[in-house]
Amino acid sequence: MFSSRTPGLSRLNKTQKASMAGVAAAGVAAITFSLVPGTAVAAESQSPVQSPATAQVSTSATGSVQTSAVNAIIAKQFSSPDTAAKIQSVVQKTASDKTKAEEAAKKKAEAAKKAEAKAKAKADAEKRAKEAASRSTVRKPVYKNNLDGWIKESLDIMKKHKIPGSYEGLHRNIIRESSGNPKAINLWDINAQNGIPSKGLLQVIPPTFKAYHVKGTPFDIYDPVANIVAAANYAADKYGSMDNVNSAY
């Protein structure tokens, strides 16, 4: 035996020596990968066994290449004149549809606004008509069914037709002619002898009543208001006013 041999090395069996060689190879491979990654990739293509670090680098590189290829295809498609024209057509149609929808909505809103304004105008007109009718009803005086009421109603009608006369003048002549009886009739004077007796509050003969009847009053010589107004109309024509009459007229 030589004295230069490592002590105890000669005592290792074949199995122990193989294990030590494997550990040494693994250490060399690790150092090589850390220094030159490209070498590890090349080694991977030749060896069926891959370390986890080598597999991770390979997968990442493959995914990056695939993504770049897909992006290139998409860019190429959208850069095509036909595709650009189709996209422009879709954009224009969408804008046109939106404009039409907005115009339709605007017209619908305007129509609704006009209908609302028309309905409001109609409602306002109906309201004004009702208010006017209500005021007319309220303002229309209620006359008593007696001599005082008949004279007052007659004076209002005479005023509308511009027939002169006063309460005192009408009342004074009515009391003298009929004592306030609307059904009074004279059967003894010259008119009666001629077949046309005087009738009513102011003793008017039928021809006079017919000639001086005031429109809007009953065509009835015995109606107190119609009789008073016709007689006052006649007196205004012949004497200027019933106030100027103090005897048979």
ABEGO torsion letter per residue (X at the ends): XBAABBBGAAABBAAAAAAAAAAAAAAAAAAAAAABAAAAAAAAAABABBBAAAAAAAAAAAAAAAAAAAAAAAAAAAABAAAAAAAAAAAAAAAAAAAAAAAAAAAAAAAAAAAAAAAAAAAAAAAAAAAAAAAAAAABBBBBBBAAAAAAAAAAAAAAAGBBEBAAAAAAAAAAAAGGBAABBBAABAAAAAGBBBBEAAGBBAAAAAAABBBGBBBBAABAAAAAAAAAAAAAAAAGBAAABABBX
